[in-house]
């Protein structure tokens, strides 16, 4: 296993305790999961069934994302319960195992969103061009240039956000695992002291 210089036995990021790090990591995960669930449920309920591939793919992906984010939200809420109420090594071990699912869920969401966007490039640009020509009175050539640049920017932002969310999820997973391990070490030392 690669040693992370930002996490040691008692602190993470050189400045905060592992418990605070686990709380911050869980809070960020909770915000991302809640936002994902609410935004995707809203998109799914407001979008109409269309004949275009992009709308159809995006609509079903938003339903999948909303359901998965709802489960991730529940997992993170369980993590808060463990950290604040049932702060035992056994419960933290369960939460650290669930953290793998949470990190994997965010990884899956980011990768699938990029696949949906990449696979439906032509539909995305076609919808954009139609809208630009019909509603904004752009020429076809101008609309193509604008829509291709919008698509490129969207892909760039999607890739950048995927990298940030995946990297943070892996780091948060390590923080939670380190906190669970430190609690296990504390409980083991207490048992050895009593024996």
VODOFI-669492 format. One record per residue (C-alpha): z, y, x; residue in three letters. Coordinates in nm, 2 decimals, always signed. Example, Ala and Ser with C-alpha at 12.3 -4.5 7.8 and 13.67 -1.06 7.14 Angstrom:
<pase c3="+0.78" c2="-0.45" c1="+1.23" dose="ALA"/>
<pase c3="+0.71" c2="-0.11" c1="+1.37" dose="SER"/>
This chain:
<pase c3="+0.00" c2="+0.00" c1="+0.00" dose="UNK"/>
<pase c3="-0.09" c2="+0.35" c1="+0.13" dose="UNK"/>
<pase c3="+0.21" c2="+0.56" c1="+0.19" dose="UNK"/>
<pase c3="+0.20" c2="+0.89" c1="+0.00" dose="UNK"/>
<pase c3="+0.33" c2="+1.18" c1="+0.20" dose="UNK"/>
<pase c3="+0.40" c2="+1.38" c1="-0.12" dose="UNK"/>
<pase c3="+0.65" c2="+1.12" c1="-0.25" dose="UNK"/>
<pase c3="+0.95" c2="+0.98" c1="-0.06" dose="UNK"/>
<pase c3="+1.26" c2="+0.80" c1="-0.18" dose="UNK"/>
<pase c3="+1.43" c2="+1.10" c1="-0.33" dose="UNK"/>
<pase c3="+1.17" c2="+1.37" c1="-0.40" dose="UNK"/>
<pase c3="+0.81" c2="+1.44" c1="-0.48" dose="UNK"/>
<pase c3="+0.60" c2="+1.73" c1="-0.37" dose="UNK"/>
<pase c3="+0.85" c2="+1.82" c1="-0.11" dose="UNK"/>
<pase c3="+1.06" c2="+2.02" c1="-0.35" dose="UNK"/>
<pase c3="+1.17" c2="+1.84" c1="-0.67" dose="UNK"/>
<pase c3="+1.37" c2="+1.52" c1="-0.74" dose="UNK"/>
<pase c3="+1.18" c2="+1.21" c1="-0.85" dose="UNK"/>
<pase c3="+1.34" c2="+1.24" c1="-1.20" dose="UNK"/>
<pase c3="+1.21" c2="+1.60" c1="-1.24" dose="UNK"/>
<pase c3="+0.87" c2="+1.48" c1="-1.11" dose="UNK"/>
<pase c3="+0.86" c2="+1.20" c1="-1.36" dose="UNK"/>
<pase c3="+0.95" c2="+1.45" c1="-1.64" dose="UNK"/>
<pase c3="+0.68" c2="+1.69" c1="-1.53" dose="UNK"/>
<pase c3="+0.42" c2="+1.41" c1="-1.50" dose="UNK"/>
<pase c3="+0.51" c2="+1.28" c1="-1.84" dose="UNK"/>
<pase c3="+0.50" c2="+1.63" c1="-1.99" dose="UNK"/>
<pase c3="+0.15" c2="+1.69" c1="-1.85" dose="UNK"/>
<pase c3="+0.03" c2="+1.35" c1="-1.97" dose="UNK"/>
<pase c3="+0.18" c2="+1.43" c1="-2.31" dose="UNK"/>
<pase c3="+0.00" c2="+1.76" c1="-2.34" dose="UNK"/>
<pase c3="-0.33" c2="+1.61" c1="-2.24" dose="UNK"/>
<pase c3="-0.29" c2="+1.31" c1="-2.48" dose="UNK"/>
<pase c3="-0.19" c2="+1.53" c1="-2.77" dose="UNK"/>
<pase c3="-0.47" c2="+1.77" c1="-2.71" dose="UNK"/>
<pase c3="-0.72" c2="+1.48" c1="-2.68" dose="UNK"/>
<pase c3="-0.59" c2="+1.32" c1="-3.00" dose="UNK"/>
<pase c3="-0.59" c2="+1.64" c1="-3.21" dose="UNK"/>
<pase c3="-0.92" c2="+1.78" c1="-3.08" dose="UNK"/>
<pase c3="-1.11" c2="+1.45" c1="-3.12" dose="UNK"/>
<pase c3="-0.97" c2="+1.38" c1="-3.47" dose="UNK"/>
<pase c3="-1.08" c2="+1.73" c1="-3.56" dose="UNK"/>
<pase c3="-1.43" c2="+1.68" c1="-3.41" dose="UNK"/>
<pase c3="-1.47" c2="+1.35" c1="-3.58" dose="UNK"/>
<pase c3="-1.36" c2="+1.47" c1="-3.92" dose="UNK"/>
<pase c3="-1.57" c2="+1.79" c1="-3.91" dose="UNK"/>
<pase c3="-1.89" c2="+1.63" c1="-3.77" dose="UNK"/>
<pase c3="-2.15" c2="+1.49" c1="-4.00" dose="UNK"/>
<pase c3="-2.34" c2="+1.16" c1="-3.96" dose="UNK"/>
<pase c3="-2.67" c2="+1.27" c1="-3.80" dose="UNK"/>
<pase c3="-2.98" c2="+1.09" c1="-3.70" dose="UNK"/>
<pase c3="-2.97" c2="+1.22" c1="-3.35" dose="UNK"/>
<pase c3="-2.83" c2="+0.99" c1="-3.08" dose="UNK"/>
<pase c3="-2.61" c2="+1.26" c1="-2.92" dose="UNK"/>
<pase c3="-2.43" c2="+1.34" c1="-3.25" dose="UNK"/>
<pase c3="-2.39" c2="+0.97" c1="-3.33" dose="UNK"/>
<pase c3="-2.26" c2="+0.88" c1="-2.98" dose="UNK"/>
<pase c3="-2.03" c2="+1.18" c1="-2.96" dose="UNK"/>
<pase c3="-1.89" c2="+1.12" c1="-3.30" dose="UNK"/>
<pase c3="-1.80" c2="+0.76" c1="-3.24" dose="UNK"/>
<pase c3="-1.67" c2="+0.84" c1="-2.89" dose="UNK"/>
<pase c3="-1.45" c2="+1.11" c1="-3.04" dose="UNK"/>
<pase c3="-1.30" c2="+0.86" c1="-3.28" dose="UNK"/>
<pase c3="-1.24" c2="+0.61" c1="-3.00" dose="UNK"/>
<pase c3="-1.09" c2="+0.90" c1="-2.79" dose="UNK"/>
<pase c3="-0.86" c2="+1.01" c1="-3.07" dose="UNK"/>
<pase c3="-0.72" c2="+0.67" c1="-3.13" dose="UNK"/>
<pase c3="-0.67" c2="+0.60" c1="-2.76" dose="UNK"/>
<pase c3="-0.51" c2="+0.94" c1="-2.71" dose="UNK"/>
<pase c3="-0.28" c2="+0.87" c1="-3.00" dose="UNK"/>
<pase c3="-0.16" c2="+0.54" c1="-2.83" dose="UNK"/>
<pase c3="-0.13" c2="+0.72" c1="-2.50" dose="UNK"/>
<pase c3="+0.09" c2="+0.99" c1="-2.67" dose="UNK"/>
<pase c3="+0.31" c2="+0.71" c1="-2.81" dose="UNK"/>
<pase c3="+0.35" c2="+0.56" c1="-2.46" dose="UNK"/>
<pase c3="+0.44" c2="+0.89" c1="-2.31" dose="UNK"/>
<pase c3="+0.70" c2="+0.96" c1="-2.58" dose="UNK"/>
<pase c3="+0.85" c2="+0.62" c1="-2.50" dose="UNK"/>
<pase c3="+0.86" c2="+0.74" c1="-2.14" dose="UNK"/>
<pase c3="+1.05" c2="+1.05" c1="-2.23" dose="UNK"/>
<pase c3="+1.30" c2="+0.83" c1="-2.43" dose="UNK"/>
<pase c3="+1.34" c2="+0.61" c1="-2.12" dose="UNK"/>
<pase c3="+1.39" c2="+0.91" c1="-1.88" dose="UNK"/>
<pase c3="+1.63" c2="+1.10" c1="-2.10" dose="UNK"/>
<pase c3="+1.82" c2="+0.83" c1="-2.30" dose="UNK"/>
<pase c3="+1.78" c2="+0.48" c1="-2.16" dose="UNK"/>
<pase c3="+1.77" c2="+0.57" c1="-1.79" dose="UNK"/>
<pase c3="+1.81" c2="+0.22" c1="-1.66" dose="UNK"/>
<pase c3="+1.61" c2="+0.04" c1="-1.39" dose="UNK"/>
<pase c3="+1.49" c2="-0.22" c1="-1.64" dose="UNK"/>
<pase c3="+1.36" c2="+0.04" c1="-1.89" dose="UNK"/>
<pase c3="+1.20" c2="+0.25" c1="-1.61" dose="UNK"/>
<pase c3="+1.03" c2="-0.07" c1="-1.49" dose="UNK"/>
<pase c3="+0.88" c2="-0.11" c1="-1.84" dose="UNK"/>
<pase c3="+0.77" c2="+0.26" c1="-1.84" dose="UNK"/>
<pase c3="+0.62" c2="+0.23" c1="-1.49" dose="UNK"/>
<pase c3="+0.42" c2="-0.07" c1="-1.62" dose="UNK"/>
<pase c3="+0.31" c2="+0.14" c1="-1.92" dose="UNK"/>
<pase c3="+0.21" c2="+0.42" c1="-1.68" dose="UNK"/>
<pase c3="-0.06" c2="+0.19" c1="-1.55" dose="UNK"/>
<pase c3="-0.20" c2="+0.17" c1="-1.91" dose="UNK"/>
<pase c3="-0.17" c2="+0.55" c1="-1.94" dose="UNK"/>
<pase c3="-0.35" c2="+0.62" c1="-1.61" dose="UNK"/>
<pase c3="-0.61" c2="+0.35" c1="-1.70" dose="UNK"/>
<pase c3="-0.66" c2="+0.51" c1="-2.05" dose="UNK"/>
<pase c3="-0.73" c2="+0.85" c1="-1.90" dose="UNK"/>
<pase c3="-0.97" c2="+0.69" c1="-1.64" dose="UNK"/>
<pase c3="-1.15" c2="+0.51" c1="-1.92" dose="UNK"/>
<pase c3="-1.18" c2="+0.83" c1="-2.14" dose="UNK"/>
<pase c3="-1.32" c2="+1.04" c1="-1.85" dose="UNK"/>
<pase c3="-1.57" c2="+0.78" c1="-1.74" dose="UNK"/>
<pase c3="-1.69" c2="+0.71" c1="-2.10" dose="UNK"/>
<pase c3="-1.73" c2="+1.08" c1="-2.17" dose="UNK"/>
<pase c3="-1.95" c2="+1.12" c1="-1.87" dose="UNK"/>
<pase c3="-2.15" c2="+0.81" c1="-1.97" dose="UNK"/>
<pase c3="-2.21" c2="+0.95" c1="-2.32" dose="UNK"/>
<pase c3="-2.31" c2="+1.29" c1="-2.19" dose="UNK"/>
<pase c3="-2.54" c2="+1.14" c1="-1.92" dose="UNK"/>
<pase c3="-2.70" c2="+0.88" c1="-2.15" dose="UNK"/>
<pase c3="-2.78" c2="+1.14" c1="-2.42" dose="UNK"/>
<pase c3="-2.92" c2="+1.41" c1="-2.19" dose="UNK"/>
<pase c3="-3.25" c2="+1.43" c1="-2.38" dose="UNK"/>
<pase c3="-3.08" c2="+1.45" c1="-2.72" dose="UNK"/>
<pase c3="-2.83" c2="+1.72" c1="-2.59" dose="UNK"/>
<pase c3="-3.12" c2="+1.93" c1="-2.46" dose="UNK"/>
<pase c3="-3.33" c2="+1.88" c1="-2.76" dose="UNK"/>
<pase c3="-3.06" c2="+2.00" c1="-3.00" dose="UNK"/>
<pase c3="-2.99" c2="+2.30" c1="-2.77" dose="UNK"/>
<pase c3="-3.36" c2="+2.39" c1="-2.75" dose="UNK"/>
<pase c3="-3.40" c2="+2.36" c1="-3.13" dose="UNK"/>
<pase c3="-3.10" c2="+2.58" c1="-3.19" dose="UNK"/>
<pase c3="-3.21" c2="+2.84" c1="-2.93" dose="UNK"/>
<pase c3="-3.57" c2="+2.86" c1="-3.06" dose="UNK"/>
<pase c3="-3.48" c2="+2.86" c1="-3.44" dose="UNK"/>
<pase c3="-3.16" c2="+3.07" c1="-3.44" dose="UNK"/>
<pase c3="-3.18" c2="+3.28" c1="-3.13" dose="UNK"/>
<pase c3="-3.55" c2="+3.35" c1="-3.13" dose="UNK"/>
<pase c3="-3.60" c2="+3.23" c1="-2.77" dose="UNK"/>
<pase c3="-3.93" c2="+3.11" c1="-2.64" dose="UNK"/>
<pase c3="-3.96" c2="+2.74" c1="-2.58" dose="UNK"/>
<pase c3="-3.98" c2="+2.79" c1="-2.20" dose="UNK"/>
<pase c3="-3.67" c2="+3.02" c1="-2.20" dose="UNK"/>
<pase c3="-3.48" c2="+2.78" c1="-2.42" dose="UNK"/>
<pase c3="-3.56" c2="+2.48" c1="-2.19" dose="UNK"/>
<pase c3="-3.44" c2="+2.67" c1="-1.89" dose="UNK"/>
<pase c3="-3.12" c2="+2.79" c1="-2.06" dose="UNK"/>
<pase c3="-3.05" c2="+2.44" c1="-2.21" dose="UNK"/>
<pase c3="-3.10" c2="+2.26" c1="-1.88" dose="UNK"/>
<pase c3="-2.86" c2="+2.50" c1="-1.71" dose="UNK"/>
<pase c3="-2.61" c2="+2.45" c1="-1.99" dose="UNK"/>
<pase c3="-2.64" c2="+2.07" c1="-1.95" dose="UNK"/>
<pase c3="-2.60" c2="+2.10" c1="-1.57" dose="UNK"/>
<pase c3="-2.29" c2="+2.32" c1="-1.61" dose="UNK"/>
<pase c3="-2.15" c2="+2.08" c1="-1.87" dose="UNK"/>
<pase c3="-2.20" c2="+1.78" c1="-1.64" dose="UNK"/>
<pase c3="-2.05" c2="+1.97" c1="-1.35" dose="UNK"/>
<pase c3="-1.74" c2="+2.06" c1="-1.55" dose="UNK"/>
<pase c3="-1.72" c2="+1.71" c1="-1.69" dose="UNK"/>
<pase c3="-1.72" c2="+1.56" c1="-1.34" dose="UNK"/>
<pase c3="-1.48" c2="+1.81" c1="-1.21" dose="UNK"/>
<pase c3="-1.23" c2="+1.75" c1="-1.50" dose="UNK"/>
<pase c3="-1.27" c2="+1.38" c1="-1.46" dose="UNK"/>
<pase c3="-1.18" c2="+1.40" c1="-1.09" dose="UNK"/>
<pase c3="-0.88" c2="+1.62" c1="-1.15" dose="UNK"/>
<pase c3="-0.75" c2="+1.41" c1="-1.44" dose="UNK"/>
<pase c3="-0.80" c2="+1.08" c1="-1.27" dose="UNK"/>
<pase c3="-0.65" c2="+1.20" c1="-0.94" dose="UNK"/>
<pase c3="-0.35" c2="+1.35" c1="-1.12" dose="UNK"/>
<pase c3="-0.30" c2="+1.04" c1="-1.32" dose="UNK"/>
<pase c3="-0.29" c2="+0.82" c1="-1.01" dose="UNK"/>
<pase c3="-0.04" c2="+1.06" c1="-0.85" dose="UNK"/>
<pase c3="+0.18" c2="+1.07" c1="-1.17" dose="UNK"/>
<pase c3="+0.17" c2="+0.69" c1="-1.17" dose="UNK"/>
<pase c3="+0.30" c2="+0.69" c1="-0.82" dose="UNK"/>
<pase c3="+0.58" c2="+0.93" c1="-0.90" dose="UNK"/>
<pase c3="+0.69" c2="+0.73" c1="-1.20" dose="UNK"/>
<pase c3="+0.68" c2="+0.41" c1="-1.00" dose="UNK"/>
<pase c3="+0.88" c2="+0.57" c1="-0.72" dose="UNK"/>
<pase c3="+1.14" c2="+0.70" c1="-0.97" dose="UNK"/>
<pase c3="+1.17" c2="+0.35" c1="-1.12" dose="UNK"/>
<pase c3="+1.21" c2="+0.20" c1="-0.77" dose="UNK"/>
<pase c3="+1.48" c2="+0.46" c1="-0.67" dose="UNK"/>
<pase c3="+1.68" c2="+0.38" c1="-0.99" dose="UNK"/>
<pase c3="+1.65" c2="+0.00" c1="-0.91" dose="UNK"/>
<pase c3="+1.78" c2="+0.07" c1="-0.56" dose="UNK"/>
<pase c3="+2.07" c2="+0.27" c1="-0.69" dose="UNK"/>
<pase c3="+2.16" c2="+0.00" c1="-0.94" dose="UNK"/>
<pase c3="+2.13" c2="-0.27" c1="-0.67" dose="UNK"/>
<pase c3="+2.36" c2="-0.07" c1="-0.43" dose="UNK"/>
<pase c3="+2.62" c2="-0.03" c1="-0.71" dose="UNK"/>
<pase c3="+2.61" c2="-0.41" c1="-0.78" dose="UNK"/>
<pase c3="+2.64" c2="-0.48" c1="-0.40" dose="UNK"/>
<pase c3="+2.94" c2="-0.24" c1="-0.38" dose="UNK"/>
<pase c3="+3.12" c2="-0.41" c1="-0.66" dose="UNK"/>
<pase c3="+3.06" c2="-0.75" c1="-0.51" dose="UNK"/>
